[in-house]
Amino acid sequence: MKQHGADAIVITFSVRTCRPCPFQEECTSSALGRRVLTLRPREPHEALVRARAEQKTETWKTNYALRAGVEGTINQALDITGIRRARYRGPPKV
């Protein structure tokens, strides 16, 4: 068990505990084959639950689809033109 981030507690089960367990595949999808739990304080946990619930609404999905399209277009423009890097050094030339 260890502290992680903003007072979150991460509990990692031993591989020796999880592998022989008959419920392992139902309990975890970890590539390592062991269970990991993250316990957050109440307020951050409730905010995360609310955010995940909101992401399931059609309004959120519609707004995100628009944003995803714009971000994809911007990323494509950056990749093609290379404008992430300035041609010259220093603010006067840039």
PyRosetta script that sets phi, psi and omega in degrees:
from pyrosetta import init, pose_from_sequence

init()
pose = pose_from_sequence("MKQHGADAIVITFSVRTCRPCPFQEECTSSALGRRVLTLRPREPHEALVRARAEQKTETWKTNYALRAGVEGTINQALDITGIRRARYRGPPKV")
pose.set_psi(1, 136.9)
pose.set_omega(1, 179.0)
pose.set_phi(2, -146.7)
pose.set_psi(2, 156.5)
pose.set_omega(2, 176.3)
pose.set_phi(3, -79.0)
pose.set_psi(3, 144.0)
pose.set_omega(3, -175.6)
pose.set_phi(4, -146.5)
pose.set_psi(4, 123.9)
pose.set_omega(4, 174.7)
pose.set_phi(5, 65.4)
pose.set_psi(5, -140.7)
pose.set_omega(5, -175.2)
pose.set_phi(6, -79.9)
pose.set_psi(6, 73.1)
pose.set_omega(6, 177.1)
pose.set_phi(7, 64.3)
pose.set_psi(7, 17.9)
pose.set_omega(7, 175.7)
pose.set_phi(8, -77.5)
pose.set_psi(8, 148.8)
pose.set_omega(8, 177.4)
pose.set_phi(9, -113.3)
pose.set_psi(9, 126.0)
pose.set_omega(9, 179.3)
pose.set_phi(10, -107.5)
pose.set_psi(10, 124.6)
pose.set_omega(10, 179.8)
pose.set_phi(11, -111.1)
pose.set_psi(11, 119.5)
pose.set_omega(11, -180.0)
pose.set_phi(12, -113.3)
pose.set_psi(12, 123.0)
pose.set_omega(12, 179.4)
pose.set_phi(13, -83.5)
pose.set_psi(13, 151.7)
pose.set_omega(13, 179.7)
pose.set_phi(14, -70.7)
pose.set_psi(14, 145.9)
pose.set_omega(14, 176.0)
pose.set_phi(15, -62.1)
pose.set_psi(15, -35.7)
pose.set_omega(15, 179.0)
pose.set_phi(16, -65.1)
pose.set_psi(16, -27.2)
pose.set_omega(16, 178.4)
pose.set_phi(17, -79.7)
pose.set_psi(17, -41.1)
pose.set_omega(17, -171.3)
pose.set_phi(18, -84.9)
pose.set_psi(18, -38.8)
pose.set_omega(18, -174.1)
pose.set_phi(19, -59.5)
pose.set_psi(19, -44.6)
pose.set_omega(19, -179.4)
pose.set_phi(20, -76.9)
pose.set_psi(20, -7.4)
pose.set_omega(20, -176.1)
pose.set_phi(21, -69.9)
pose.set_psi(21, 132.5)
pose.set_omega(21, -179.7)
pose.set_phi(22, -69.4)
pose.set_psi(22, -14.8)
pose.set_omega(22, -178.8)
pose.set_phi(23, -102.9)
pose.set_psi(23, 11.0)
pose.set_omega(23, -174.4)
pose.set_phi(24, -55.1)
pose.set_psi(24, -46.6)
pose.set_omega(24, -177.2)
pose.set_phi(25, -67.1)
pose.set_psi(25, -29.0)
pose.set_omega(25, 176.4)
pose.set_phi(26, -80.3)
pose.set_psi(26, -25.4)
pose.set_omega(26, -172.8)
pose.set_phi(27, -86.8)
pose.set_psi(27, -34.8)
pose.set_omega(27, -174.9)
pose.set_phi(28, -145.4)
pose.set_psi(28, 152.4)
pose.set_omega(28, 174.2)
pose.set_phi(29, -114.5)
pose.set_psi(29, 14.1)
pose.set_omega(29, -178.1)
pose.set_phi(30, -62.3)
pose.set_psi(30, 137.8)
pose.set_omega(30, 177.1)
pose.set_phi(31, -66.0)
pose.set_psi(31, -27.1)
pose.set_omega(31, 179.2)
pose.set_phi(32, -78.9)
pose.set_psi(32, -13.2)
pose.set_omega(32, 177.5)
pose.set_phi(33, 79.2)
pose.set_psi(33, 25.9)
pose.set_omega(33, 177.8)
pose.set_phi(34, -137.0)
pose.set_psi(34, 156.4)
pose.set_omega(34, -176.6)
pose.set_phi(35, -83.4)
pose.set_psi(35, 135.6)
pose.set_omega(35, 174.6)
pose.set_phi(36, -129.3)
pose.set_psi(36, 125.9)
pose.set_omega(36, 178.9)
pose.set_phi(37, -114.7)
pose.set_psi(37, 137.2)
pose.set_omega(37, 174.1)
pose.set_phi(38, -115.9)
pose.set_psi(38, 118.6)
pose.set_omega(38, -179.7)
pose.set_phi(39, -107.0)
pose.set_psi(39, 118.6)
pose.set_omega(39, -179.8)
pose.set_phi(40, -104.8)
pose.set_psi(40, 159.1)
pose.set_omega(40, 172.7)
pose.set_phi(41, -60.4)
pose.set_psi(41, 159.8)
pose.set_omega(41, -172.9)
pose.set_phi(42, -54.7)
pose.set_psi(42, -50.2)
pose.set_omega(42, -174.7)
pose.set_phi(43, -63.2)
pose.set_psi(43, -49.7)
pose.set_omega(43, 177.2)
pose.set_phi(44, -62.9)
pose.set_psi(44, -35.1)
pose.set_omega(44, 178.6)
pose.set_phi(45, -64.3)
pose.set_psi(45, -46.4)
pose.set_omega(45, 179.9)
pose.set_phi(46, -64.8)
pose.set_psi(46, -37.0)
pose.set_omega(46, 177.0)
pose.set_phi(47, -64.1)
pose.set_psi(47, -40.2)
pose.set_omega(47, 178.2)
pose.set_phi(48, -65.3)
pose.set_psi(48, -41.8)
pose.set_omega(48, 178.3)
pose.set_phi(49, -62.6)
pose.set_psi(49, -43.6)
pose.set_omega(49, 178.1)
pose.set_phi(50, -62.6)
pose.set_psi(50, -43.2)
pose.set_omega(50, -179.3)
pose.set_phi(51, -63.7)
pose.set_psi(51, -42.3)
pose.set_omega(51, 179.4)
pose.set_phi(52, -66.2)
pose.set_psi(52, -37.0)
pose.set_omega(52, 178.1)
pose.set_phi(53, -67.1)
pose.set_psi(53, -41.1)
pose.set_omega(53, 179.5)
pose.set_phi(54, -63.6)
pose.set_psi(54, -35.3)
pose.set_omega(54, -179.0)
pose.set_phi(55, -66.0)
pose.set_psi(55, -15.1)
pose.set_omega(55, 179.3)
pose.set_phi(56, -88.6)
pose.set_psi(56, -6.3)
pose.set_omega(56, -179.0)
pose.set_phi(57, -80.3)
pose.set_psi(57, 152.5)
pose.set_omega(57, 179.5)
pose.set_phi(58, -66.2)
pose.set_psi(58, -35.3)
pose.set_omega(58, 178.7)
pose.set_phi(59, -60.6)
pose.set_psi(59, -46.6)
pose.set_omega(59, -179.5)
pose.set_phi(60, -63.6)
pose.set_psi(60, -44.6)
pose.set_omega(60, -179.2)
pose.set_phi(61, -61.3)
pose.set_psi(61, -39.8)
pose.set_omega(61, 178.7)
pose.set_phi(62, -64.6)
pose.set_psi(62, -47.2)
pose.set_omega(62, 178.6)
pose.set_phi(63, -63.2)
pose.set_psi(63, -39.9)
pose.set_omega(63, -178.7)
pose.set_phi(64, -69.8)
pose.set_psi(64, -35.7)
pose.set_omega(64, 178.1)
pose.set_phi(65, -60.6)
pose.set_psi(65, -40.3)
pose.set_omega(65, 177.1)
pose.set_phi(66, -63.4)
pose.set_psi(66, -47.1)
pose.set_omega(66, 179.9)
pose.set_phi(67, -62.5)
pose.set_psi(67, -43.1)
pose.set_omega(67, -179.5)
pose.set_phi(68, -61.2)
pose.set_psi(68, -39.0)
pose.set_omega(68, 177.9)
pose.set_phi(69, -64.3)
pose.set_psi(69, -43.8)
pose.set_omega(69, 179.4)
pose.set_phi(70, -64.9)
pose.set_psi(70, -45.7)
pose.set_omega(70, -179.4)
pose.set_phi(71, -63.9)
pose.set_psi(71, -36.7)
pose.set_omega(71, 176.9)
pose.set_phi(72, -64.0)
pose.set_psi(72, -40.8)
pose.set_omega(72, 178.8)
pose.set_phi(73, -65.3)
pose.set_psi(73, -44.6)
pose.set_omega(73, 179.0)
pose.set_phi(74, -63.0)
pose.set_psi(74, -44.0)
pose.set_omega(74, 179.9)
pose.set_phi(75, -61.9)
pose.set_psi(75, -41.6)
pose.set_omega(75, 178.7)
pose.set_phi(76, -63.2)
pose.set_psi(76, -42.3)
pose.set_omega(76, 178.2)
pose.set_phi(77, -62.8)
pose.set_psi(77, -41.6)
pose.set_omega(77, 179.3)
pose.set_phi(78, -64.8)
pose.set_psi(78, -41.9)
pose.set_omega(78, -179.4)
pose.set_phi(79, -65.5)
pose.set_psi(79, -41.4)
pose.set_omega(79, -176.3)
pose.set_phi(80, -74.7)
pose.set_psi(80, -44.2)
pose.set_omega(80, -174.6)
pose.set_phi(81, -89.3)
pose.set_psi(81, -22.3)
pose.set_omega(81, -178.5)
pose.set_phi(82, 70.1)
pose.set_psi(82, 26.4)
pose.set_omega(82, -174.9)
pose.set_phi(83, -77.8)
pose.set_psi(83, 4.3)
pose.set_omega(83, 173.8)
pose.set_phi(84, -68.0)
pose.set_psi(84, -27.2)
pose.set_omega(84, -178.0)
pose.set_phi(85, -106.8)
pose.set_psi(85, 132.0)
pose.set_omega(85, 177.9)
pose.set_phi(86, -75.1)
pose.set_psi(86, 149.0)
pose.set_omega(86, 179.4)
pose.set_phi(87, -74.0)
pose.set_psi(87, -32.3)
pose.set_omega(87, -177.0)
pose.set_phi(88, -123.0)
pose.set_psi(88, 164.4)
pose.set_omega(88, 176.0)
pose.set_phi(89, -96.0)
pose.set_psi(89, 145.9)
pose.set_omega(89, 174.2)
pose.set_phi(90, 91.4)
pose.set_psi(90, 141.6)
pose.set_omega(90, -177.6)
pose.set_phi(91, -59.2)
pose.set_psi(91, -37.1)
pose.set_omega(91, -178.4)
pose.set_phi(92, -59.3)
pose.set_psi(92, -41.0)
pose.set_omega(92, -178.2)
pose.set_phi(93, -80.3)
pose.set_psi(93, -34.2)
pose.set_omega(93, -177.6)
pose.set_phi(94, -71.5)
pose.dump_pdb("model.pdb")
